[in-house]
Amino acid sequence: NMVDIEKCNKEIIDFYNKQDIMNIFDCESDKALKILKILFQLKEAIKIGKEYYVSKESLVNFLERYKGKEIFL
């Protein structure tokens, strides 16, 4: 089967890594990692090797679900 490169690129762009989280939340590396670890524990993120990734959809769902609540990092 042929792989649709355009579809793969679009799918990959819809995932955020630690650097993306740092940019989105304007935070340092350690705080971005804590955010990703919380998302991983809530089964909203995935871990590949030592790296965490969260889909755009999962991040938006998390933010909606916890809007107005305090989360300690």
mmCIF file of the N, C-alpha and C atoms, coordinates in Angstrom:
data_MODEL
# 
_entry.id   MODEL 
# 
loop_
_atom_site.group_PDB 
_atom_site.id 
_atom_site.type_symbol 
_atom_site.label_atom_id 
_atom_site.label_alt_id 
_atom_site.label_comp_id 
_atom_site.label_asym_id 
_atom_site.label_entity_id 
_atom_site.label_seq_id 
_atom_site.pdbx_PDB_ins_code 
_atom_site.Cartn_x 
_atom_site.Cartn_y 
_atom_site.Cartn_z 
_atom_site.occupancy 
_atom_site.B_iso_or_equiv 
_atom_site.pdbx_formal_charge 
_atom_site.auth_seq_id 
_atom_site.auth_comp_id 
_atom_site.auth_asym_id 
_atom_site.auth_atom_id 
_atom_site.pdbx_PDB_model_num 
ATOM 1   N N  . ASN A 1 1  ? 0.835   -1.197 0.000  1.00 0.00 ? 1  ASN A N  1 
ATOM 2   C CA . ASN A 1 1  ? 0.000   0.000  0.000  1.00 0.00 ? 1  ASN A CA 1 
ATOM 3   C C  . ASN A 1 1  ? 0.873   1.251  0.000  1.00 0.00 ? 1  ASN A C  1 
ATOM 4   N N  . MET A 1 2  ? 0.434   2.228  -0.751 1.00 0.00 ? 2  MET A N  1 
ATOM 5   C CA . MET A 1 2  ? 1.142   3.509  -0.801 1.00 0.00 ? 2  MET A CA 1 
ATOM 6   C C  . MET A 1 2  ? 0.751   4.358  0.401  1.00 0.00 ? 2  MET A C  1 
ATOM 7   N N  . VAL A 1 3  ? 1.701   5.053  0.944  1.00 0.00 ? 3  VAL A N  1 
ATOM 8   C CA . VAL A 1 3  ? 1.453   5.953  2.073  1.00 0.00 ? 3  VAL A CA 1 
ATOM 9   C C  . VAL A 1 3  ? 1.166   7.342  1.514  1.00 0.00 ? 3  VAL A C  1 
ATOM 10  N N  . ASP A 1 4  ? 0.080   7.933  1.982  1.00 0.00 ? 4  ASP A N  1 
ATOM 11  C CA . ASP A 1 4  ? -0.268  9.280  1.568  1.00 0.00 ? 4  ASP A CA 1 
ATOM 12  C C  . ASP A 1 4  ? 0.536   10.268 2.407  1.00 0.00 ? 4  ASP A C  1 
ATOM 13  N N  . ILE A 1 5  ? 1.627   10.778 1.837  1.00 0.00 ? 5  ILE A N  1 
ATOM 14  C CA . ILE A 1 5  ? 2.550   11.656 2.557  1.00 0.00 ? 5  ILE A CA 1 
ATOM 15  C C  . ILE A 1 5  ? 1.840   12.917 3.045  1.00 0.00 ? 5  ILE A C  1 
ATOM 16  N N  . GLU A 1 6  ? 0.999   13.496 2.230  1.00 0.00 ? 6  GLU A N  1 
ATOM 17  C CA . GLU A 1 6  ? 0.285   14.714 2.635  1.00 0.00 ? 6  GLU A CA 1 
ATOM 18  C C  . GLU A 1 6  ? -0.583  14.463 3.859  1.00 0.00 ? 6  GLU A C  1 
ATOM 19  N N  . LYS A 1 7  ? -1.266  13.320 3.872  1.00 0.00 ? 7  LYS A N  1 
ATOM 20  C CA . LYS A 1 7  ? -2.117  12.992 5.018  1.00 0.00 ? 7  LYS A CA 1 
ATOM 21  C C  . LYS A 1 7  ? -1.254  12.794 6.259  1.00 0.00 ? 7  LYS A C  1 
ATOM 22  N N  . CYS A 1 8  ? -0.145  12.108 6.130  1.00 0.00 ? 8  CYS A N  1 
ATOM 23  C CA . CYS A 1 8  ? 0.764   11.883 7.260  1.00 0.00 ? 8  CYS A CA 1 
ATOM 24  C C  . CYS A 1 8  ? 1.283   13.213 7.797  1.00 0.00 ? 8  CYS A C  1 
ATOM 25  N N  . ASN A 1 9  ? 1.691   14.110 6.899  1.00 0.00 ? 9  ASN A N  1 
ATOM 26  C CA . ASN A 1 9  ? 2.183   15.418 7.342  1.00 0.00 ? 9  ASN A CA 1 
ATOM 27  C C  . ASN A 1 9  ? 1.116   16.182 8.096  1.00 0.00 ? 9  ASN A C  1 
ATOM 28  N N  . LYS A 1 10 ? -0.124  16.136 7.625  1.00 0.00 ? 10 LYS A N  1 
ATOM 29  C CA . LYS A 1 10 ? -1.217  16.824 8.304  1.00 0.00 ? 10 LYS A CA 1 
ATOM 30  C C  . LYS A 1 10 ? -1.448  16.216 9.682  1.00 0.00 ? 10 LYS A C  1 
ATOM 31  N N  . GLU A 1 11 ? -1.427  14.899 9.769  1.00 0.00 ? 11 GLU A N  1 
ATOM 32  C CA . GLU A 1 11 ? -1.630  14.214 11.048 1.00 0.00 ? 11 GLU A CA 1 
ATOM 33  C C  . GLU A 1 11 ? -0.517  14.576 12.030 1.00 0.00 ? 11 GLU A C  1 
ATOM 34  N N  . ILE A 1 12 ? 0.712   14.594 11.567 1.00 0.00 ? 12 ILE A N  1 
ATOM 35  C CA . ILE A 1 12 ? 1.847   14.898 12.439 1.00 0.00 ? 12 ILE A CA 1 
ATOM 36  C C  . ILE A 1 12 ? 1.771   16.331 12.943 1.00 0.00 ? 12 ILE A C  1 
ATOM 37  N N  . ILE A 1 13 ? 1.376   17.258 12.086 1.00 0.00 ? 13 ILE A N  1 
ATOM 38  C CA . ILE A 1 13 ? 1.263   18.664 12.478 1.00 0.00 ? 13 ILE A CA 1 
ATOM 39  C C  . ILE A 1 13 ? 0.240   18.827 13.591 1.00 0.00 ? 13 ILE A C  1 
ATOM 40  N N  . ASP A 1 14 ? -0.738  17.947 13.673 1.00 0.00 ? 14 ASP A N  1 
ATOM 41  C CA . ASP A 1 14 ? -1.774  18.040 14.690 1.00 0.00 ? 14 ASP A CA 1 
ATOM 42  C C  . ASP A 1 14 ? -1.334  17.449 16.031 1.00 0.00 ? 14 ASP A C  1 
ATOM 43  N N  . PHE A 1 15 ? -0.039  17.145 16.182 1.00 0.00 ? 15 PHE A N  1 
ATOM 44  C CA . PHE A 1 15 ? 0.504   16.670 17.451 1.00 0.00 ? 15 PHE A CA 1 
ATOM 45  C C  . PHE A 1 15 ? 1.505   17.690 17.967 1.00 0.00 ? 15 PHE A C  1 
ATOM 46  N N  . TYR A 1 16 ? 1.492   17.896 19.286 1.00 0.00 ? 16 TYR A N  1 
ATOM 47  C CA . TYR A 1 16 ? 2.411   18.841 19.901 1.00 0.00 ? 16 TYR A CA 1 
ATOM 48  C C  . TYR A 1 16 ? 3.440   18.100 20.755 1.00 0.00 ? 16 TYR A C  1 
ATOM 49  N N  . ASN A 1 17 ? 4.686   18.567 20.711 1.00 0.00 ? 17 ASN A N  1 
ATOM 50  C CA . ASN A 1 17 ? 5.734   18.021 21.567 1.00 0.00 ? 17 ASN A CA 1 
ATOM 51  C C  . ASN A 1 17 ? 6.054   19.042 22.658 1.00 0.00 ? 17 ASN A C  1 
ATOM 52  N N  . LYS A 1 18 ? 7.103   18.794 23.418 1.00 0.00 ? 18 LYS A N  1 
ATOM 53  C CA . LYS A 1 18 ? 7.442   19.669 24.551 1.00 0.00 ? 18 LYS A CA 1 
ATOM 54  C C  . LYS A 1 18 ? 7.720   21.100 24.089 1.00 0.00 ? 18 LYS A C  1 
ATOM 55  N N  . GLN A 1 19 ? 8.440   21.249 22.987 1.00 0.00 ? 19 GLN A N  1 
ATOM 56  C CA . GLN A 1 19 ? 8.756   22.594 22.479 1.00 0.00 ? 19 GLN A CA 1 
ATOM 57  C C  . GLN A 1 19 ? 7.478   23.347 22.116 1.00 0.00 ? 19 GLN A C  1 
ATOM 58  N N  . ASP A 1 20 ? 6.533   22.656 21.498 1.00 0.00 ? 20 ASP A N  1 
ATOM 59  C CA . ASP A 1 20 ? 5.256   23.282 21.145 1.00 0.00 ? 20 ASP A CA 1 
ATOM 60  C C  . ASP A 1 20 ? 4.506   23.736 22.393 1.00 0.00 ? 20 ASP A C  1 
ATOM 61  N N  . ILE A 1 21 ? 4.508   22.882 23.431 1.00 0.00 ? 21 ILE A N  1 
ATOM 62  C CA . ILE A 1 21 ? 3.826   23.221 24.686 1.00 0.00 ? 21 ILE A CA 1 
ATOM 63  C C  . ILE A 1 21 ? 4.494   24.434 25.330 1.00 0.00 ? 21 ILE A C  1 
ATOM 64  N N  . MET A 1 22 ? 5.826   24.504 25.255 1.00 0.00 ? 22 MET A N  1 
ATOM 65  C CA . MET A 1 22 ? 6.548   25.656 25.782 1.00 0.00 ? 22 MET A CA 1 
ATOM 66  C C  . MET A 1 22 ? 6.098   26.933 25.077 1.00 0.00 ? 22 MET A C  1 
ATOM 67  N N  . ASN A 1 23 ? 5.909   26.859 23.774 1.00 0.00 ? 23 ASN A N  1 
ATOM 68  C CA . ASN A 1 23 ? 5.473   28.023 22.999 1.00 0.00 ? 23 ASN A CA 1 
ATOM 69  C C  . ASN A 1 23 ? 4.018   28.375 23.291 1.00 0.00 ? 23 ASN A C  1 
ATOM 70  N N  . ILE A 1 24 ? 3.162   27.375 23.368 1.00 0.00 ? 24 ILE A N  1 
ATOM 71  C CA . ILE A 1 24 ? 1.732   27.608 23.586 1.00 0.00 ? 24 ILE A CA 1 
ATOM 72  C C  . ILE A 1 24 ? 1.486   28.251 24.949 1.00 0.00 ? 24 ILE A C  1 
ATOM 73  N N  . PHE A 1 25 ? 2.124   27.726 25.992 1.00 0.00 ? 25 PHE A N  1 
ATOM 74  C CA . PHE A 1 25 ? 1.883   28.198 27.350 1.00 0.00 ? 25 PHE A CA 1 
ATOM 75  C C  . PHE A 1 25 ? 2.938   29.193 27.836 1.00 0.00 ? 25 PHE A C  1 
ATOM 76  N N  . ASP A 1 26 ? 3.898   29.541 26.972 1.00 0.00 ? 26 ASP A N  1 
ATOM 77  C CA . ASP A 1 26 ? 4.956   30.489 27.308 1.00 0.00 ? 26 ASP A CA 1 
ATOM 78  C C  . ASP A 1 26 ? 5.614   30.101 28.637 1.00 0.00 ? 26 ASP A C  1 
ATOM 79  N N  . CYS A 1 27 ? 6.133   28.868 28.665 1.00 0.00 ? 27 CYS A N  1 
ATOM 80  C CA . CYS A 1 27 ? 6.725   28.355 29.905 1.00 0.00 ? 27 CYS A CA 1 
ATOM 81  C C  . CYS A 1 27 ? 8.076   27.704 29.611 1.00 0.00 ? 27 CYS A C  1 
ATOM 82  N N  . GLU A 1 28 ? 8.778   27.386 30.688 1.00 0.00 ? 28 GLU A N  1 
ATOM 83  C CA . GLU A 1 28 ? 10.077  26.727 30.596 1.00 0.00 ? 28 GLU A CA 1 
ATOM 84  C C  . GLU A 1 28 ? 9.907   25.233 30.315 1.00 0.00 ? 28 GLU A C  1 
ATOM 85  N N  . SER A 1 29 ? 11.009  24.596 29.971 1.00 0.00 ? 29 SER A N  1 
ATOM 86  C CA . SER A 1 29 ? 11.020  23.186 29.599 1.00 0.00 ? 29 SER A CA 1 
ATOM 87  C C  . SER A 1 29 ? 10.452  22.279 30.690 1.00 0.00 ? 29 SER A C  1 
ATOM 88  N N  . ASP A 1 30 ? 10.840  22.523 31.958 1.00 0.00 ? 30 ASP A N  1 
ATOM 89  C CA . ASP A 1 30 ? 10.394  21.637 33.031 1.00 0.00 ? 30 ASP A CA 1 
ATOM 90  C C  . ASP A 1 30 ? 8.879   21.709 33.232 1.00 0.00 ? 30 ASP A C  1 
ATOM 91  N N  . LYS A 1 31 ? 8.307   22.896 33.098 1.00 0.00 ? 31 LYS A N  1 
ATOM 92  C CA . LYS A 1 31 ? 6.863   23.040 33.259 1.00 0.00 ? 31 LYS A CA 1 
ATOM 93  C C  . LYS A 1 31 ? 6.126   22.392 32.079 1.00 0.00 ? 31 LYS A C  1 
ATOM 94  N N  . ALA A 1 32 ? 6.656   22.540 30.876 1.00 0.00 ? 32 ALA A N  1 
ATOM 95  C CA . ALA A 1 32 ? 6.047   21.911 29.701 1.00 0.00 ? 32 ALA A CA 1 
ATOM 96  C C  . ALA A 1 32 ? 6.053   20.392 29.863 1.00 0.00 ? 32 ALA A C  1 
ATOM 97  N N  . LEU A 1 33 ? 7.152   19.867 30.388 1.00 0.00 ? 33 LEU A N  1 
ATOM 98  C CA . LEU A 1 33 ? 7.245   18.426 30.615 1.00 0.00 ? 33 LEU A CA 1 
ATOM 99  C C  . LEU A 1 33 ? 6.223   17.974 31.658 1.00 0.00 ? 33 LEU A C  1 
ATOM 100 N N  . LYS A 1 34 ? 6.038   18.757 32.705 1.00 0.00 ? 34 LYS A N  1 
ATOM 101 C CA . LYS A 1 34 ? 5.041   18.421 33.722 1.00 0.00 ? 34 LYS A CA 1 
ATOM 102 C C  . LYS A 1 34 ? 3.637   18.408 33.114 1.00 0.00 ? 34 LYS A C  1 
ATOM 103 N N  . ILE A 1 35 ? 3.351   19.377 32.254 1.00 0.00 ? 35 ILE A N  1 
ATOM 104 C CA . ILE A 1 35 ? 2.042   19.421 31.584 1.00 0.00 ? 35 ILE A CA 1 
ATOM 105 C C  . ILE A 1 35 ? 1.844   18.158 30.761 1.00 0.00 ? 35 ILE A C  1 
ATOM 106 N N  . LEU A 1 36 ? 2.853   17.783 29.983 1.00 0.00 ? 36 LEU A N  1 
ATOM 107 C CA . LEU A 1 36 ? 2.751   16.583 29.152 1.00 0.00 ? 36 LEU A CA 1 
ATOM 108 C C  . LEU A 1 36 ? 2.624   15.316 29.989 1.00 0.00 ? 36 LEU A C  1 
ATOM 109 N N  . LYS A 1 37 ? 3.319   15.252 31.120 1.00 0.00 ? 37 LYS A N  1 
ATOM 110 C CA . LYS A 1 37 ? 3.219   14.073 31.987 1.00 0.00 ? 37 LYS A CA 1 
ATOM 111 C C  . LYS A 1 37 ? 1.818   13.957 32.581 1.00 0.00 ? 37 LYS A C  1 
ATOM 112 N N  . ILE A 1 38 ? 1.225   15.085 32.966 1.00 0.00 ? 38 ILE A N  1 
ATOM 113 C CA . ILE A 1 38 ? -0.158  15.064 33.467 1.00 0.00 ? 38 ILE A CA 1 
ATOM 114 C C  . ILE A 1 38 ? -1.096  14.581 32.368 1.00 0.00 ? 38 ILE A C  1 
ATOM 115 N N  . LEU A 1 39 ? -0.916  15.107 31.171 1.00 0.00 ? 39 LEU A N  1 
ATOM 116 C CA . LEU A 1 39 ? -1.750  14.678 30.046 1.00 0.00 ? 39 LEU A CA 1 
ATOM 117 C C  . LEU A 1 39 ? -1.565  13.186 29.774 1.00 0.00 ? 39 LEU A C  1 
ATOM 118 N N  . PHE A 1 40 ? -0.339  12.696 29.915 1.00 0.00 ? 40 PHE A N  1 
ATOM 119 C CA . PHE A 1 40 ? -0.064  11.270 29.722 1.00 0.00 ? 40 PHE A CA 1 
ATOM 120 C C  . PHE A 1 40 ? -0.779  10.437 30.784 1.00 0.00 ? 40 PHE A C  1 
ATOM 121 N N  . GLN A 1 41 ? -0.713  10.871 32.038 1.00 0.00 ? 41 GLN A N  1 
ATOM 122 C CA . GLN A 1 41 ? -1.389  10.156 33.127 1.00 0.00 ? 41 GLN A CA 1 
ATOM 123 C C  . GLN A 1 41 ? -2.898  10.118 32.928 1.00 0.00 ? 41 GLN A C  1 
ATOM 124 N N  . LEU A 1 42 ? -3.437  11.173 32.303 1.00 0.00 ? 42 LEU A N  1 
ATOM 125 C CA . LEU A 1 42 ? -4.872  11.240 32.025 1.00 0.00 ? 42 LEU A CA 1 
ATOM 126 C C  . LEU A 1 42 ? -5.230  10.558 30.707 1.00 0.00 ? 42 LEU A C  1 
ATOM 127 N N  . LYS A 1 43 ? -4.231  9.913  30.104 1.00 0.00 ? 43 LYS A N  1 
ATOM 128 C CA . LYS A 1 43 ? -4.403  9.198  28.833 1.00 0.00 ? 43 LYS A CA 1 
ATOM 129 C C  . LYS A 1 43 ? -4.795  10.124 27.683 1.00 0.00 ? 43 LYS A C  1 
ATOM 130 N N  . GLU A 1 44 ? -4.340  11.370 27.775 1.00 0.00 ? 44 GLU A N  1 
ATOM 131 C CA . GLU A 1 44 ? -4.570  12.358 26.717 1.00 0.00 ? 44 GLU A CA 1 
ATOM 132 C C  . GLU A 1 44 ? -3.348  12.500 25.817 1.00 0.00 ? 44 GLU A C  1 
ATOM 133 N N  . ALA A 1 45 ? -2.182  12.057 26.306 1.00 0.00 ? 45 ALA A N  1 
ATOM 134 C CA . ALA A 1 45 ? -0.941  12.158 25.544 1.00 0.00 ? 45 ALA A CA 1 
ATOM 135 C C  . ALA A 1 45 ? -0.332  10.769 25.385 1.00 0.00 ? 45 ALA A C  1 
ATOM 136 N N  . ILE A 1 46 ? 0.620   10.670 24.467 1.00 0.00 ? 46 ILE A N  1 
ATOM 137 C CA . ILE A 1 46 ? 1.335   9.414  24.263 1.00 0.00 ? 46 ILE A CA 1 
ATOM 138 C C  . ILE A 1 46 ? 2.816   9.638  24.556 1.00 0.00 ? 46 ILE A C  1 
ATOM 139 N N  . LYS A 1 47 ? 3.523   8.545  24.807 1.00 0.00 ? 47 LYS A N  1 
ATOM 140 C CA . LYS A 1 47 ? 4.957   8.612  25.050 1.00 0.00 ? 47 LYS A CA 1 
ATOM 141 C C  . LYS A 1 47 ? 5.644   7.676  24.076 1.00 0.00 ? 47 LYS A C  1 
ATOM 142 N N  . ILE A 1 48 ? 6.606   8.219  23.358 1.00 0.00 ? 48 ILE A N  1 
ATOM 143 C CA . ILE A 1 48 ? 7.405   7.418  22.432 1.00 0.00 ? 48 ILE A CA 1 
ATOM 144 C C  . ILE A 1 48 ? 8.855   7.601  22.865 1.00 0.00 ? 48 ILE A C  1 
ATOM 145 N N  . GLY A 1 49 ? 9.449   6.533  23.368 1.00 0.00 ? 49 GLY A N  1 
ATOM 146 C CA . GLY A 1 49 ? 10.795  6.644  23.929 1.00 0.00 ? 49 GLY A CA 1 
ATOM 147 C C  . GLY A 1 49 ? 10.740  7.523  25.159 1.00 0.00 ? 49 GLY A C  1 
ATOM 148 N N  . LYS A 1 50 ? 11.487  8.615  25.145 1.00 0.00 ? 50 LYS A N  1 
ATOM 149 C CA . LYS A 1 50 ? 11.489  9.555  26.265 1.00 0.00 ? 50 LYS A CA 1 
ATOM 150 C C  . LYS A 1 50 ? 10.645  10.787 25.982 1.00 0.00 ? 50 LYS A C  1 
ATOM 151 N N  . GLU A 1 51 ? 10.061  10.874 24.800 1.00 0.00 ? 51 GLU A N  1 
ATOM 152 C CA . GLU A 1 51 ? 9.316   12.056 24.379 1.00 0.00 ? 51 GLU A CA 1 
ATOM 153 C C  . GLU A 1 51 ? 7.811   11.860 24.530 1.00 0.00 ? 51 GLU A C  1 
ATOM 154 N N  . TYR A 1 52 ? 7.133   12.933 24.905 1.00 0.00 ? 52 TYR A N  1 
ATOM 155 C CA . TYR A 1 52 ? 5.674   12.936 25.031 1.00 0.00 ? 52 TYR A CA 1 
ATOM 156 C C  . TYR A 1 52 ? 5.084   13.756 23.894 1.00 0.00 ? 52 TYR A C  1 
ATOM 157 N N  . TYR A 1 53 ? 3.907   13.340 23.435 1.00 0.00 ? 53 TYR A N  1 
ATOM 158 C CA . TYR A 1 53 ? 3.194   14.051 22.382 1.00 0.00 ? 53 TYR A CA 1 
ATOM 159 C C  . TYR A 1 53 ? 1.711   14.075 22.729 1.00 0.00 ? 53 TYR A C  1 
ATOM 160 N N  . VAL A 1 54 ? 1.066   15.187 22.408 1.00 0.00 ? 54 VAL A N  1 
ATOM 161 C CA . VAL A 1 54 ? -0.372  15.301 22.644 1.00 0.00 ? 54 VAL A CA 1 
ATOM 162 C C  . VAL A 1 54 ? -1.005  15.817 21.356 1.00 0.00 ? 54 VAL A C  1 
ATOM 163 N N  . SER A 1 55 ? -2.151  15.254 21.011 1.00 0.00 ? 55 SER A N  1 
ATOM 164 C CA . SER A 1 55 ? -2.835  15.721 19.814 1.00 0.00 ? 55 SER A CA 1 
ATOM 165 C C  . SER A 1 55 ? -3.518  17.045 20.115 1.00 0.00 ? 55 SER A C  1 
ATOM 166 N N  . LYS A 1 56 ? -3.714  17.824 19.077 1.00 0.00 ? 56 LYS A N  1 
ATOM 167 C CA . LYS A 1 56 ? -4.403  19.106 19.211 1.00 0.00 ? 56 LYS A CA 1 
ATOM 168 C C  . LYS A 1 56 ? -5.783  18.898 19.820 1.00 0.00 ? 56 LYS A C  1 
ATOM 169 N N  . GLU A 1 57 ? -6.485  17.885 19.351 1.00 0.00 ? 57 GLU A N  1 
ATOM 170 C CA . GLU A 1 57 ? -7.834  17.593 19.842 1.00 0.00 ? 57 GLU A CA 1 
ATOM 171 C C  . GLU A 1 57 ? -7.820  17.255 21.335 1.00 0.00 ? 57 GLU A C  1 
ATOM 172 N N  . SER A 1 58 ? -6.870  16.421 21.769 1.00 0.00 ? 58 SER A N  1 
ATOM 173 C CA . SER A 1 58 ? -6.781  16.048 23.178 1.00 0.00 ? 58 SER A CA 1 
ATOM 174 C C  . SER A 1 58 ? -6.443  17.247 24.053 1.00 0.00 ? 58 SER A C  1 
ATOM 175 N N  . LEU A 1 59 ? -5.552  18.113 23.573 1.00 0.00 ? 59 LEU A N  1 
ATOM 176 C CA . LEU A 1 59 ? -5.179  19.297 24.337 1.00 0.00 ? 59 LEU A CA 1 
ATOM 177 C C  . LEU A 1 59 ? -6.376  20.230 24.496 1.00 0.00 ? 59 LEU A C  1 
ATOM 178 N N  . VAL A 1 60 ? -7.111  20.438 23.420 1.00 0.00 ? 60 VAL A N  1 
ATOM 179 C CA . VAL A 1 60 ? -8.305  21.297 23.475 1.00 0.00 ? 60 VAL A CA 1 
ATOM 180 C C  . VAL A 1 60 ? -9.336  20.693 24.428 1.00 0.00 ? 60 VAL A C  1 
ATOM 181 N N  . ASN A 1 61 ? -9.558  19.382 24.346 1.00 0.00 ? 61 ASN A N  1 
ATOM 182 C CA . ASN A 1 61 ? -10.508 18.710 25.246 1.00 0.00 ? 61 ASN A CA 1 
ATOM 183 C C  . ASN A 1 61 ? -10.088 18.872 26.707 1.00 0.00 ? 61 ASN A C  1 
ATOM 184 N N  . PHE A 1 62 ? -8.795  18.700 26.982 1.00 0.00 ? 62 PHE A N  1 
ATOM 185 C CA . PHE A 1 62 ? -8.276  18.860 28.340 1.00 0.00 ? 62 PHE A CA 1 
ATOM 186 C C  . PHE A 1 62 ? -8.519  20.278 28.844 1.00 0.00 ? 62 PHE A C  1 
ATOM 187 N N  . LEU A 1 63 ? -8.200  21.263 28.015 1.00 0.00 ? 63 LEU A N  1 
ATOM 188 C CA . LEU A 1 63 ? -8.366  22.655 28.427 1.00 0.00 ? 63 LEU A CA 1 
ATOM 189 C C  . LEU A 1 63 ? -9.834  22.990 28.669 1.00 0.00 ? 63 LEU A C  1 
ATOM 190 N N  . GLU A 1 64 ? -10.720 22.460 27.855 1.00 0.00 ? 64 GLU A N  1 
ATOM 191 C CA . GLU A 1 64 ? -12.157 22.678 28.054 1.00 0.00 ? 64 GLU A CA 1 
ATOM 192 C C  . GLU A 1 64 ? -12.637 22.030 29.349 1.00 0.00 ? 64 GLU A C  1 
ATOM 193 N N  . ARG A 1 65 ? -12.193 20.802 29.592 1.00 0.00 ? 65 ARG A N  1 
ATOM 194 C CA . ARG A 1 65 ? -12.631 20.040 30.756 1.00 0.00 ? 65 ARG A CA 1 
ATOM 195 C C  . ARG A 1 65 ? -12.163 20.682 32.065 1.00 0.00 ? 65 ARG A C  1 
ATOM 196 N N  . TYR A 1 66 ? -10.964 21.270 32.059 1.00 0.00 ? 66 TYR A N  1 
ATOM 197 C CA . TYR A 1 66 ? -10.404 21.824 33.284 1.00 0.00 ? 66 TYR A CA 1 
ATOM 198 C C  . TYR A 1 66 ? -10.444 23.354 33.328 1.00 0.00 ? 66 TYR A C  1 
ATOM 199 N N  . LYS A 1 67 ? -11.177 23.964 32.419 1.00 0.00 ? 67 LYS A N  1 
ATOM 200 C CA . LYS A 1 67 ? -11.289 25.417 32.395 1.00 0.00 ? 67 LYS A CA 1 
ATOM 201 C C  . LYS A 1 67 ? -11.870 25.912 33.718 1.00 0.00 ? 67 LYS A C  1 
ATOM 202 N N  . GLY A 1 68 ? -11.211 26.890 34.323 1.00 0.00 ? 68 GLY A N  1 
ATOM 203 C CA . GLY A 1 68 ? -11.687 27.459 35.578 1.00 0.00 ? 68 GLY A CA 1 
ATOM 204 C C  . GLY A 1 68 ? -11.234 26.710 36.811 1.00 0.00 ? 68 GLY A C  1 
ATOM 205 N N  . LYS A 1 69 ? -10.524 25.598 36.620 1.00 0.00 ? 69 LYS A N  1 
ATOM 206 C CA . LYS A 1 69 ? -10.046 24.807 37.758 1.00 0.00 ? 69 LYS A CA 1 
ATOM 207 C C  . LYS A 1 69 ? -8.553  25.042 37.933 1.00 0.00 ? 69 LYS A C  1 
ATOM 208 N N  . GLU A 1 70 ? -8.079  24.867 39.140 1.00 0.00 ? 70 GLU A N  1 
ATOM 209 C CA . GLU A 1 70 ? -6.672  25.063 39.440 1.00 0.00 ? 70 GLU A CA 1 
ATOM 210 C C  . GLU A 1 70 ? -5.957  23.725 39.345 1.00 0.00 ? 70 GLU A C  1 
ATOM 211 N N  . ILE A 1 71 ? -4.843  23.728 38.622 1.00 0.00 ? 71 ILE A N  1 
ATOM 212 C CA . ILE A 1 71 ? -4.028  22.526 38.472 1.00 0.00 ? 71 ILE A CA 1 
ATOM 213 C C  . ILE A 1 71 ? -2.634  22.867 38.988 1.00 0.00 ? 71 ILE A C  1 
ATOM 214 N N  . PHE A 1 72 ? -2.142  22.084 39.926 1.00 0.00 ? 72 PHE A N  1 
ATOM 215 C CA . PHE A 1 72 ? -0.818  22.317 40.495 1.00 0.00 ? 72 PHE A CA 1 
ATOM 216 C C  . PHE A 1 72 ? 0.216   21.523 39.722 1.00 0.00 ? 72 PHE A C  1 
ATOM 217 N N  . LEU A 1 73 ? 1.266   22.212 39.288 1.00 0.00 ? 73 LEU A N  1 
ATOM 218 C CA . LEU A 1 73 ? 2.343   21.573 38.523 1.00 0.00 ? 73 LEU A CA 1 
ATOM 219 C C  . LEU A 1 73 ? 3.589   21.474 39.360 1.00 0.00 ? 73 LEU A C  1 
# 
